[in-house]
Amino acid sequence: MSQSSSSLPAAPDDVLRAAGVTFRVHTHPPVRTAEDVRRETGLSVADSVKTLVFTADDDHVFLVAFPGLARLGYGRLARAVGVPRSRLRPAGEEVLRSLGMEPGGVSPVCGAPGVTVVFDAAVPGMGTVYCGSGRADRSLEVAAADLLRLAGDPLVADVADVADVADVADVADVADAPVGPGARTERPDKVPGARSPSSG
């Protein structure tokens, strides 16, 4: 709450712009759940990557990105990051603020140091996706390959289960927000290899 904007990490769109990545920024009413996304943006949840934030007892922060039509497997995530399930907790709004993000706008693009980004194994093959921008009223359209590249040393693992489309409205938490039409563009690149849980 008392954190000044000057001490916050760079916003996701600033990180993308600095890296020379092509992307679009879409504006829309604030969204928080998959049902909000469907109702307010008009875009398919199937083309989205949602991101949740978790912490472990040592205050390590994990950003976990997975397809919009999937549910996160908490046990799978715990195994992938090597943390007992009982020590893995959804992050509160204070942690989100320290990342320069808000509920409904969590992004896998993060300018904060010391954050581990985990991608579900399906994400690299998704092509162009919609994801959070850090704000609940904006979303980013960007190549999934660029999301992985900008994560630096991401962990790629099977952490999600495909959900029935009818169940997607139940997925809330601090999901990212894919969005409706209208925006600006910038420029793309290529993906370096990402590590798997066994590759350290």
C-alpha positions as CSV (number, residue, x, y, z in Angstrom):
1,M,0.0,0.0,0.0
2,S,2.8,2.4,0.9
3,Q,5.0,1.2,-2.0
4,S,5.7,4.2,-4.4
5,S,5.2,3.8,-8.1
6,S,8.9,4.6,-8.6
7,S,9.9,1.4,-6.7
8,L,7.6,-0.9,-8.7
9,P,9.1,-3.1,-11.4
10,A,8.5,-2.2,-15.0
11,A,5.0,-2.9,-16.3
12,P,4.6,-5.9,-18.6
13,D,4.0,-3.8,-21.7
14,D,7.2,-1.8,-20.9
15,V,9.2,-5.0,-20.6
16,L,7.8,-6.2,-24.0
17,R,8.5,-2.8,-25.7
18,A,12.1,-2.7,-24.3
19,A,12.7,-6.2,-25.7
20,G,11.4,-5.2,-29.2
21,V,8.6,-7.7,-29.0
22,T,5.5,-7.2,-31.2
23,F,2.3,-7.0,-29.1
24,R,-1.0,-5.3,-28.9
25,V,-2.7,-3.7,-25.9
26,H,-6.4,-4.2,-25.6
27,T,-8.6,-2.1,-23.3
28,H,-11.8,-3.3,-21.8
29,P,-13.9,-3.2,-18.6
30,P,-12.1,-4.6,-15.6
31,V,-12.2,-8.4,-15.5
32,R,-11.4,-11.0,-12.9
33,T,-12.9,-14.3,-13.8
34,A,-13.2,-16.4,-17.0
35,E,-16.9,-15.5,-17.1
36,D,-16.0,-11.8,-17.0
37,V,-13.6,-12.4,-19.8
38,R,-16.2,-14.2,-21.9
39,R,-18.9,-11.6,-21.1
40,E,-16.9,-8.4,-21.3
41,T,-14.3,-9.0,-24.0
42,G,-16.0,-11.2,-26.7
43,L,-12.8,-13.2,-27.2
44,S,-12.5,-17.0,-26.8
45,V,-11.0,-18.1,-23.5
46,A,-9.4,-20.9,-25.6
47,D,-6.9,-18.3,-26.9
48,S,-5.9,-17.0,-23.5
49,V,-3.2,-17.8,-21.1
50,K,-4.2,-17.1,-17.5
51,T,-1.6,-16.5,-14.8
52,L,-1.8,-17.1,-11.1
53,V,0.7,-16.1,-8.4
54,F,1.9,-18.4,-5.6
55,T,4.3,-18.0,-2.7
56,A,6.2,-20.7,-0.7
57,D,7.2,-20.4,3.0
58,D,10.5,-18.8,2.0
59,D,8.6,-16.0,0.3
60,H,9.7,-17.2,-3.1
61,V,7.2,-16.0,-5.8
62,F,5.9,-18.2,-8.6
63,L,4.0,-16.9,-11.6
64,V,2.1,-19.9,-13.1
65,A,0.8,-19.5,-16.7
66,F,-1.5,-22.1,-18.3
67,P,-4.2,-22.3,-21.0
68,G,-7.5,-20.5,-20.4
69,L,-9.5,-23.7,-20.9
70,A,-7.6,-25.5,-18.2
71,R,-7.5,-25.9,-14.4
72,L,-4.3,-25.7,-12.5
73,G,-3.3,-29.0,-10.8
74,Y,-1.9,-27.8,-7.4
75,G,-0.2,-31.1,-6.7
76,R,1.4,-31.0,-10.2
77,L,2.6,-27.5,-9.6
78,A,4.1,-28.3,-6.2
79,R,6.0,-31.3,-7.7
80,A,7.2,-29.2,-10.6
81,V,8.7,-26.5,-8.4
82,G,9.9,-28.9,-5.7
83,V,7.8,-27.5,-2.9
84,P,5.5,-29.5,-0.6
85,R,1.9,-28.8,-1.6
86,S,1.2,-27.6,2.0
87,R,3.7,-24.8,1.6
88,L,2.4,-23.5,-1.7
89,R,-0.1,-20.7,-1.2
90,P,-2.0,-18.3,-3.5
91,A,-0.4,-14.9,-3.2
92,G,-2.3,-12.0,-1.6
93,E,-2.9,-8.6,-3.1
94,E,0.2,-7.2,-1.2
95,V,2.4,-9.6,-3.2
96,L,0.6,-8.6,-6.4
97,R,1.2,-4.9,-5.6
98,S,5.0,-5.6,-5.1
99,L,5.0,-7.1,-8.7
100,G,3.2,-4.0,-10.0
101,M,0.1,-6.0,-10.8
102,E,-3.5,-6.2,-9.7
103,P,-6.1,-9.0,-9.5
104,G,-7.6,-9.8,-12.9
105,G,-4.5,-8.5,-14.7
106,V,-1.7,-10.8,-13.6
107,S,0.8,-11.3,-16.4
108,P,3.5,-13.9,-17.1
109,V,5.6,-11.0,-18.2
110,C,7.2,-9.6,-15.0
111,G,9.9,-7.0,-14.5
112,A,10.5,-8.0,-10.8
113,P,13.7,-9.9,-9.9
114,G,13.7,-13.3,-8.2
115,V,10.4,-14.5,-9.6
116,T,10.1,-18.0,-11.1
117,V,7.8,-18.2,-14.1
118,V,6.2,-21.6,-14.7
119,F,4.5,-22.4,-18.0
120,D,2.2,-25.3,-18.5
121,A,3.7,-27.6,-21.3
122,A,0.8,-26.6,-23.6
123,V,1.6,-22.9,-23.7
124,P,4.6,-23.0,-26.0
125,G,2.5,-24.4,-28.8
126,M,-0.4,-22.0,-28.4
127,G,0.8,-19.4,-31.0
128,T,-0.6,-15.9,-30.4
129,V,-2.3,-15.6,-27.1
130,Y,-4.1,-13.0,-24.8
131,C,-2.7,-12.6,-21.3
132,G,-2.7,-10.2,-18.4
133,S,-1.1,-6.8,-18.7
134,G,-0.7,-6.1,-14.9
135,R,-4.0,-4.3,-15.0
136,A,-7.6,-5.7,-14.9
137,D,-8.7,-3.3,-17.6
138,R,-6.1,-4.1,-20.2
139,S,-4.8,-7.3,-21.8
140,L,-1.9,-8.1,-24.1
141,E,-1.9,-10.0,-27.4
142,V,1.5,-11.6,-27.9
143,A,3.2,-14.7,-29.2
144,A,3.5,-17.4,-26.6
145,A,7.1,-17.9,-27.8
146,D,7.9,-14.4,-26.7
147,L,6.4,-14.9,-23.3
148,L,8.8,-17.8,-22.7
149,R,11.8,-16.0,-24.1
150,L,11.2,-13.0,-21.9
151,A,10.8,-15.2,-18.8
152,G,14.6,-15.8,-19.0
153,D,14.8,-19.2,-17.5
154,P,11.2,-20.4,-17.3
155,L,10.2,-23.8,-16.0
156,V,7.9,-25.7,-18.4
157,A,5.9,-28.6,-16.9
158,D,2.5,-30.3,-17.1
159,V,0.8,-28.3,-14.4
160,A,-2.7,-28.0,-15.8
161,D,-5.7,-30.2,-16.6
162,V,-8.0,-29.4,-19.5
163,A,-11.4,-28.3,-18.1
164,D,-14.8,-28.7,-19.7
165,V,-15.8,-25.5,-21.4
166,A,-18.8,-25.4,-19.1
167,D,-16.5,-25.4,-16.1
168,V,-14.4,-22.4,-17.2
169,A,-16.7,-19.9,-15.6
170,D,-15.8,-21.3,-12.2
171,V,-12.1,-20.5,-12.7
172,A,-11.6,-17.3,-10.8
173,D,-8.6,-16.5,-8.5
174,V,-6.2,-13.9,-10.0
175,A,-6.5,-15.0,-13.6
176,D,-5.2,-13.0,-16.4
177,A,-7.6,-11.3,-18.7
178,P,-7.8,-11.8,-22.4
179,V,-9.6,-9.0,-24.2
180,G,-11.7,-7.3,-26.8
181,P,-10.6,-5.6,-30.0
182,G,-8.8,-2.4,-30.5
183,A,-5.1,-1.4,-29.9
184,R,-1.5,-0.8,-30.9
185,T,1.3,-3.1,-32.1
186,E,5.1,-3.5,-31.7
187,R,7.6,-6.4,-33.0
188,P,8.4,-10.3,-32.5
189,D,11.4,-12.6,-32.0
190,K,12.3,-16.3,-31.3
191,V,12.2,-18.6,-28.3
192,P,15.2,-20.0,-26.6
193,G,14.9,-23.4,-24.9
194,A,13.2,-23.5,-21.5
195,R,14.0,-25.9,-18.7
196,S,11.9,-28.8,-17.6
197,P,11.6,-29.7,-13.9
198,S,14.3,-32.3,-14.3
199,S,16.7,-30.0,-16.0
200,G,17.3,-28.0,-12.8
